[in-house]
């Protein structure tokens, strides 16, 4: 355990700041993805509006009421189908966006908590081992490993079986 005692509190505080930065990067990525989804929604709405306007203006000319009624009926059915499809797509997209927003909030909150922990470590902890123990408890309490699918957290490193690495 000499390796643990050689780690400084400042190194653990920097680790916390790095984790916070990574989480903030994930938030930015999710925000961009949400913006793209919103643009797709806007494009879909514009396409349906255009279709409705085209069908609405091109079907009524007043020359043949029977023909116009037939065209209007077919156009109306197509319009209703298009609007129904758009509503379904919008509901799905809205659910995806809401899920992204919830994840963004969770990631922001964890990033803020990591920054607070870094400040605490710098101001309240002089021993590297105590700093590590605080991080392990923090990451366990906040389920931090679920936020980092591409890297090992201190909690995972401290609690993993050494035989896994061999």
QUITAVEN-V259078 format. One record per residue. N is the residue number from 1. PHI is phi in whole degrees, -180 to 180 (none if undefined). BURIAL is b if it has 24 or more other C-alpha atoms within 12 Angstrom, else e. Layout:
N_PHI_BURIAL + N_PHI_BURIAL
This chain:
1_none_e + 2_-65_e + 3_-61_e + 4_-65_e + 5_-74_e + 6_-82_e + 7_-79_e + 8_-93_e + 9_-58_b + 10_-63_b + 11_-64_b + 12_-69_b + 13_-64_b + 14_-64_b + 15_-58_b + 16_-61_b + 17_-66_b + 18_-65_e + 19_-59_b + 20_-61_b + 21_-64_e + 22_-64_b + 23_-62_b + 24_-63_b + 25_-63_e + 26_-63_b + 27_-63_b + 28_-62_e + 29_-63_e + 30_-64_b + 31_-65_b + 32_-64_e + 33_-63_e + 34_-64_b + 35_-62_e + 36_-63_e + 37_-63_b + 38_-64_e + 39_-64_e + 40_-62_e + 41_-62_b + 42_-60_e + 43_-65_e + 44_-63_e + 45_-64_e + 46_-63_e + 47_-65_e + 48_-67_b + 49_-59_e + 50_-61_e + 51_-63_e + 52_-64_b + 53_-65_e + 54_-64_e + 55_-69_b + 56_-68_e + 57_-85_e + 58_-94_e + 59_-103_b + 60_-108_e + 61_-125_e + 62_82_e + 63_-77_e + 64_-136_e + 65_-58_e + 66_-65_e + 67_-65_e + 68_-61_e + 69_-62_e + 70_-64_e + 71_-66_e + 72_-61_b + 73_-64_e + 74_-65_e + 75_-65_b + 76_-62_e + 77_-62_e + 78_-65_e + 79_-64_b + 80_-63_e + 81_-63_e + 82_-65_b + 83_-68_b + 84_-62_e + 85_-63_e + 86_-62_b + 87_-60_e + 88_-65_e + 89_-62_e + 90_-64_b + 91_-64_e + 92_-64_e + 93_-65_b + 94_-60_e + 95_-65_e + 96_-65_e + 97_-65_b + 98_-63_e + 99_-64_e + 100_-63_b + 101_-63_b + 102_-63_e + 103_-64_b + 104_-61_b + 105_-62_e + 106_-62_b + 107_-65_b + 108_-62_b + 109_-63_e + 110_-68_b + 111_-60_b + 112_-62_b + 113_-66_b + 114_-62_b + 115_-65_b + 116_-64_e + 117_-63_b + 118_-60_b + 119_-64_e + 120_-61_b + 121_-60_b + 122_-67_b + 123_-94_e + 124_-114_e + 125_-123_b + 126_-109_e + 127_-105_e + 128_-60_b + 129_-65_b + 130_-63_b + 131_-60_b + 132_-63_b + 133_-62_b + 134_-65_b + 135_-65_b + 136_-59_b + 137_-62_e + 138_-59_b + 139_-67_b + 140_-68_e + 141_-64_e + 142_-98_e + 143_52_e + 144_-57_b + 145_-56_b + 146_-69_e + 147_-88_b + 148_-124_b + 149_-82_e + 150_-111_e + 151_-154_e + 152_-89_e + 153_-87_b + 154_-61_b + 155_-57_b + 156_-64_b + 157_-64_e + 158_-73_e + 159_-105_e + 160_-77_e + 161_-77_e + 162_-59_e + 163_-70_e + 164_-65_e + 165_-85_e + 166_-86_e
